[in-house]
Amino acid sequence: MNYRLTQIPERTQQPRTAGLTMVMDKGLSINQAKDFLSVAGPHVDIVKLGFGTSFVTPNLREKLAVYAEANMPVYFGGTLFEAFLIRNQFDDYVEVCKDYGVSYIEVSDGSITIPHAEKCGYIEKLTQHATVLSEVGSKDAAHIIPPYKWIELMRAELEAGSSYVIAEAREAGNVGIYRGSGEVREGLVQEILTQIPAEKIIWEAPQKAQQLYFLELIGCNVNLGNIAPNEVLPLEAMRIGLRGDTFHLYLDKA
């Protein structure tokens, strides 16, 4: 940090296993990626090339090289995995990830229906090639999954080999663990946490109010995902009590 302040909560240090910030890159240029890393790199742990943007990104290899040079793990959005799967191209997907040197892979079923035992089978296979993140929850707002089912799915996917389970919210933060308004489904979240370790969950939280909820509930080292590149520093400041929303959170009340 640039100067000394007391009563700052202790953040985990990179390379982190908890307190992760996962950023969604929806189309940064090569120069923008460089600029983003120069400012936010110390506070970012994983970058996701959102949904299927890697398919249409010009100079993809050059862009991935920028992240690789910064030792920044990158993965393709889960929607791309589903796009390959529904076309019966699972093996092609594995080869694409290998070819582009992608060391993280997301397994999701937010847009298609995959029998859960089959999904866990894909997780098991992919752990041989990469660090696997698996996403739980549907992108269909009408598909409401009861809390016990979230727990059952998350537990099974962790047992299958996922390093983390991602709680679905979409890029807008209005499905899955959130209501259409963006409000947190608090009962769902708190029930999940009775059975699944917080350090194994990445909560997609693109909105500031959502980030604040999880910081207050779990603490400064909660894993948060789908953060916009220009929101990394504001989030990091909020994590440690240097934003109005969390200003009093860590101060000695005495």
JOBELHU-V325218 format. One record per pair of residues at least 12 apart in sequence whose ideal C-beta (glycine too) atoms are under 8 Angstrom apart, sorted by the first residue. I is the first residue (numbers start at 0). GAP is how many residues later the second one is. Records with the same first field share a line. If there is no record, write none. Layout:
BEGIN
I: GAP + GAP
END
This chain:
BEGIN
4: 237
6: 234 + 243 + 244 + 245
7: 232 + 233 + 234 + 242
8: 210 + 211 + 230 + 231 + 232 + 241
9: 210
10: 209 + 210 + 228 + 229
11: 209
13: 28 + 31
14: 30
15: 29
16: 182
17: 181 + 203 + 205
18: 201 + 202 + 203 + 204 + 220
19: 25 + 26 + 144 + 182 + 203 + 204 + 205
20: 22 + 23 + 24 + 25 + 203 + 204 + 206 + 211 + 214 + 215
21: 22 + 23 + 24 + 25 + 26 + 180 + 201 + 202 + 203 + 204 + 205
22: 13 + 17 + 21 + 23 + 24 + 25 + 204 + 205 + 206 + 209
23: 23 + 24 + 26 + 53 + 147 + 182 + 201 + 202 + 203 + 204
24: 22 + 23 + 24 + 25 + 28 + 204
25: 24 + 25 + 27 + 145
26: 23 + 26 + 30
27: 35 + 201
29: 29 + 32 + 33 + 36
31: 197
32: 30 + 33 + 34
33: 32
35: 193
36: 29 + 30 + 33 + 35
38: 193 + 194
39: 189 + 192 + 193
40: 29 + 31
42: 189 + 190 + 192 + 193
43: 28 + 188
44: 28
45: 26 + 27 + 28 + 29 + 58 + 179
46: 20 + 25 + 26 + 27 + 28
47: 26 + 27 + 28 + 29 + 58 + 177 + 178
48: 25 + 26 + 27 + 28
49: 27 + 121
50: 26 + 27 + 28 + 29 + 120
51: 24 + 25 + 27 + 28 + 31
52: 24
53: 22 + 23 + 26 + 46
54: 25
59: 40
60: 39
63: 36 + 37 + 38
67: 33
72: 30 + 31 + 58
73: 28 + 30
74: 27 + 28 + 29 + 30 + 31 + 55 + 58
75: 21 + 26 + 29 + 30
76: 29
77: 28 + 29 + 30 + 32 + 57 + 88
78: 29 + 31 + 32
79: 13
80: 12 + 24 + 25 + 26 + 27
81: 26 + 27 + 28 + 29 + 30
83: 12
84: 27 + 29 + 37
85: 26
89: 32
93: 32 + 35
96: 32 + 33
97: 31
101: 28
102: 27 + 28
103: 26 + 27 + 28 + 29
104: 21 + 24 + 25 + 26 + 27 + 28
105: 26 + 27 + 28 + 29 + 60
106: 12 + 15 + 16 + 19 + 25 + 26 + 27 + 28 + 50 + 55
107: 26 + 27 + 58 + 60
108: 26 + 29
109: 25 + 27 + 28 + 29 + 58 + 60
110: 28
115: 37 + 40
118: 15 + 38
119: 36 + 37 + 39 + 40
120: 39
122: 34 + 37 + 38 + 39
123: 36 + 37
125: 35
126: 33 + 34
130: 32
131: 29 + 30 + 31
132: 29 + 30 + 31 + 32 + 33 + 69
133: 23 + 26 + 28 + 30 + 31 + 32
134: 30 + 31 + 32 + 33
135: 14 + 17 + 18 + 21 + 29 + 30 + 31 + 32
136: 13 + 30 + 31 + 32 + 38 + 39 + 40
137: 30 + 37 + 38
138: 29 + 31 + 36 + 37
139: 35
140: 33 + 34 + 39
146: 40 + 41 + 44 + 45
147: 43
149: 17 + 38 + 41 + 42
150: 40 + 41 + 44 + 45
153: 38 + 41 + 42 + 47
154: 40 + 41
157: 38 + 42
162: 37
163: 36 + 37 + 38 + 59
164: 31 + 35 + 36 + 37
165: 35 + 36 + 38 + 59
166: 22 + 25 + 34 + 35 + 36 + 37
167: 36
168: 34 + 35 + 36 + 37 + 41 + 57
169: 34 + 56
170: 35 + 55
171: 34
172: 31 + 32 + 33 + 34 + 37 + 53
175: 28
176: 12 + 26 + 27
177: 32
181: 25 + 27 + 28
183: 26 + 29
185: 27
188: 14 + 28
189: 27
192: 25
197: 20 + 24 + 25
198: 24
200: 22
201: 21 + 22 + 23
202: 19 + 20 + 21 + 22
203: 20 + 21 + 22
204: 19 + 20 + 21 + 22
205: 20 + 21 + 22
207: 23 + 26 + 30 + 37
210: 13 + 16 + 24 + 27
211: 26 + 33 + 34
214: 23 + 24 + 31 + 34
215: 30 + 33
219: 19 + 20 + 21 + 30
220: 18
END
